[in-house]
Amino acid sequence: MAPTAGRLTGRDGPLSVKKIAALCCAGGFLDGYDLLIMGSALLLLVPEFGLDGPTTGLITALPYIGAALGAVVAGRLNDRFGRRLIYLFDVVLFLVLAVLLFFAQEVWQLALLRFLVGIAIGFDMPTGSSMLAEFSPPRRRGLVTAMMNTSWLAGGAVAALVGYLLYTTVGEGAWRWMFLSAALPAVIILAARATLPESPYWLRSIGRTAEAEDIERRLPPEVVAAAQTPRASQRGSFRDVFSRRYRGPVAFFAVYWTWQAFFSAAPFTYTALIFSSIILLDGGDALLLSASLLTAYVIFSLVCQFFVLDRFGRKPLAVVSCLVAGATGIPIALLQDVPVALVVFYAISLVATQMATIPFWPWSVEQLPTRIRATGQSIGSAGNKFGLFVSLLIFPPPVIAAIGWKPMFFGYAFGFLGLALFAAVLGRETKDVDLSVVDAADGDPRPAPAAH
């Protein structure tokens, strides 16, 4: 009997294309959970270890520089050795580190282990986005690839809720259980990922055509037609990524995401601490409000993906999101003493900053051929994490208090207004790009044209 369209049978049993996408997004969920659980843990770590401002900033920021390094390394490994191997390795690393963090006794141990968590996150992001692009129906690629962003936010929302529950029930030492809680999704994802097939795009790009065809026989026709274009070629390198044809798109989406990350990092990551110090909420209420905001991010992210991204395009969403974030940053700067209005504008602005990240995912995979897709995407991911690292390192809550609320958020507002202008002038619309055309044109020295 012929296999059902949309399903493939690997050596471990049947697996639907939708399930492949779900497992890729599960990695994004784990990334967001592991990174943003720190926002809850800090409420306990700061008093228990007597952390000062610089140390708080360093421990919070280290996972992001680790993710930047991990992304660059993983991008090359993905394009050289395939997606599946790296995908299995990084989730094992997540699991081991969650257990080790539970037993941490010193500040340096926390710092080292959180840095290594960042390495694991860096490995996961270019792998997941490449897999999503290469198993997605072309007409829904924007929606599917952007699910990485929504799943990341969903992981953060669940982390905030788990953090709240542990904070209010366990009390002192709850931070250990917060970190350990990441082991549960890691175990589930590891077991499920063992059934993942390799990308037929990647298999064809290195000449393993028979293996690619074995997978393609069980895929929907629209995915197969696109995947059959890549030809066997020399594996790509960083030199290829920065060739005349590709350096412009790579530079654009890397700068875009670095810029977005730098200006959004501190308000997004320190939401609970800011609410507890500025609005004077107690720790539990601050965590609950932070979890509510993260849930709002998830809802609006889904709305943008289903109704905006593939209908109106990547560029309009980027420009409008940055304009809203910048415009609402101005009343935030002026309303420190008006709690209700401050929370409303803060919520709108931070939701907009996260909507601004959605276009990156299709932008970073739709302009690069299979042989350098993960490598090029990893540069954007590394830029994002570097922006987060620098911002969190130099703007921990005590520094925000020292700078002053108004200067901090006026800078935030003008940063996003500038990013809106950058995207409007230099951004390319790629919603109609066909990956098979990108692969077929690979090797042309001329710059890649914008989609129309």
Secondary structure as GFF3:
##gff-version 3
##sequence-region A 1 452
A	DSSP	beta_strand	7	10	.	.	.	ID=ss1
A	DSSP	beta_strand	13	16	.	.	.	ID=ss2
A	DSSP	alpha_helix	17	49	.	.	.	ID=ss3
A	DSSP	alpha_helix	53	81	.	.	.	ID=ss4
A	DSSP	alpha_helix	83	102	.	.	.	ID=ss5
A	DSSP	alpha_helix	107	134	.	.	.	ID=ss6
A	DSSP	three_ten_helix	138	140	.	.	.	ID=ss7
A	DSSP	alpha_helix	141	169	.	.	.	ID=ss8
A	DSSP	alpha_helix	174	180	.	.	.	ID=ss9
A	DSSP	alpha_helix	183	193	.	.	.	ID=ss10
A	DSSP	alpha_helix	200	205	.	.	.	ID=ss11
A	DSSP	alpha_helix	209	216	.	.	.	ID=ss12
A	DSSP	alpha_helix	221	227	.	.	.	ID=ss13
A	DSSP	alpha_helix	238	241	.	.	.	ID=ss14
A	DSSP	alpha_helix	247	269	.	.	.	ID=ss15
A	DSSP	alpha_helix	271	278	.	.	.	ID=ss16
A	DSSP	alpha_helix	283	304	.	.	.	ID=ss17
A	DSSP	pi_helix	305	309	.	.	.	ID=ss18
A	DSSP	alpha_helix	310	312	.	.	.	ID=ss19
A	DSSP	alpha_helix	314	334	.	.	.	ID=ss20
A	DSSP	alpha_helix	339	355	.	.	.	ID=ss21
A	DSSP	alpha_helix	360	366	.	.	.	ID=ss22
A	DSSP	three_ten_helix	370	372	.	.	.	ID=ss23
A	DSSP	alpha_helix	373	394	.	.	.	ID=ss24
A	DSSP	alpha_helix	397	403	.	.	.	ID=ss25
A	DSSP	alpha_helix	405	426	.	.	.	ID=ss26
A	DSSP	alpha_helix	435	440	.	.	.	ID=ss27
###
